[in-house]
Each structure stands twice: as structure tokens, then as C-alpha cells.
Amino acid sequence: MRRGDFSRNVRMLEDFSRCSYFTQQFERVDRYPVIFDTRVLDHYYKYVNIFIKVRHIVLVVHCAGKYGALGFSRKTDLMYKPLTYNVI
């Protein structure tokens, strides 16, 4: 485990719990946790790209036949996806 992974995982879990709390008042809403990994270019060293694995967790929301997602991110275009998608 890389240095800082534990605190990053705890922060992701807190963000997921916060999203679940914010949506608990809505009836007829299904919530699904989705966890996935991406590879991000960390740095470039001697003509070699060095990638790191970044783990993400989002709360997928299903209501009235449409899907959306909630999450926390530094990038605003990744934080929220409206209930407009027919499939995940």
C-alpha cells in the first residue's frame, strides 16, 4: 500500500457516506455504490511514462427509470451527473 492510501480510502468512504446521507430523504430512489480504478500519468522519467492507480467511488442513483451519479471531486464536471441516463 502506497503512502497516503489509507487516508485517501477513508476520505472516499466519508464522501460516499455523505452522498448517501444527502439522498436518504428521497423515496423511490435506488442507490448503488460503484468503485472503479483508473490509471493516471504520475510522471515521466527517462523516456518512460510512470502511471499510478487511482481508486474512485461514486453513488449511482436510479429514479423513475433514469440514472445519475453523485460524488466528490476536485473537478466540477466529475462531481455530479444528472438523472438523464437510461443505462449505467
N, C-alpha and C positions, 0 to 999 in steps of 0.2 A: 504494500500500500504506500503510495507516494505521500510525502509530507503535505499535510493540509487536507487530505482526502476525507478524514473523519469529520472535520468541522464543516466541510463542504456538503457531505451527505446529511449531516444534522440540519444544516440550513435548508437543503432541498425538502427534507421531511417537514420542517416548520412551515415552509411556503405551501406545500401541499395541504397541510392541516388548515392553514389559513384560508385557502381556496374552498376547502370542504365546509368550513365554518360559514363563509360568506354565502354559500348556496344552500345551506340547510333549511332556510325558511321557505324555499320554493317547493311546492307539491308537484307530483308527477314529473319529477326530474330524476333521471338516472345519471349516476356519476361513476366514471371508470378511471382508475389510475393507469397511466401509461408511462413506462420507463423505457428509455432508449439511450443508446450511446452514439456519439459522433466522433469523428477524428478531426482535429484542428491542427493546423500548422503551428508548431511551437517556435521553432527557429530553424535557421538554415546554417549548416556547418559543413565546410569543405565540400561543397557541391552536393550535399545530401540534405533532403528535407527531413526534418525531425518532427513527427506528429505525436500528439498526446490524445488520449481518450478522454472525452468529456461526457459525463452522465447527465441526463435530463429527466425530470419527472413533471408531468402535466396532468391536470384533471380534465378529462373529456366529459362534456356534458351533453346529454341526449334529452331533448324535449320536443314534443309534437312532431316527431319524425325527422328532426334536424339535429345535426351535431355541431358542437363548438368546443372550445378549449380555454382553460384558464391556467395561468402560470405566472411566475415572476421571473423577469429577465432584465438585464441592463438595456436591452434593445426593445423599444416600444412596439415594433412590428412583430415581435415574438411573444409578447405577454398575453395577448388576447386574440382569439379567433371567434367571430360572431356565430350565432346559430343559423348558419346558411348552408351547411354541407349535408348532402344526402347520405354519404358514407364517411367512415373514419379515414 
